[in-house]
Amino acid sequence: MLRWIVGSSLKFRYIVAAGAAALMFFGVQQLRGMPVDVFPEFAPPKVEIQTLALGLSATEVEDLVTVPMEQALNGVPGIDVIRSKSVEQL
């Protein structure tokens, strides 16, 4: 099989060369039409806030710390998403 491919390629070398040139031409045309992004997309910035609340349960931390902090941060321009997690004493 491989011998046949090599033999046919050598026998019809002008057709193979013309096909390779055509593929290169179409490849260059496609490359010119591709959009180029000067500034690639970066991951959006993240901010992590940890507060210490010793002796409080997770529900108390949420009621006394997390919810007021979320309400205060809701008015800040540029914030798209706020996620929170309340854990005991943290």
Residue pairs with C-beta under 8 A, 6 or more apart in sequence:
9 16
44 80
49 69
50 90
51 61
51 65
51 69
51 90
52 89
52 90
53 60
53 61
53 64
53 65
53 89
53 90
54 89
55 89
56 64
56 65
56 88
56 89
57 88
58 86
58 87
58 88
59 86
61 86
61 87
61 88
61 89
61 90
62 84
62 86
65 86
66 84
66 86
69 84
70 82
70 84
73 79
73 82
74 82
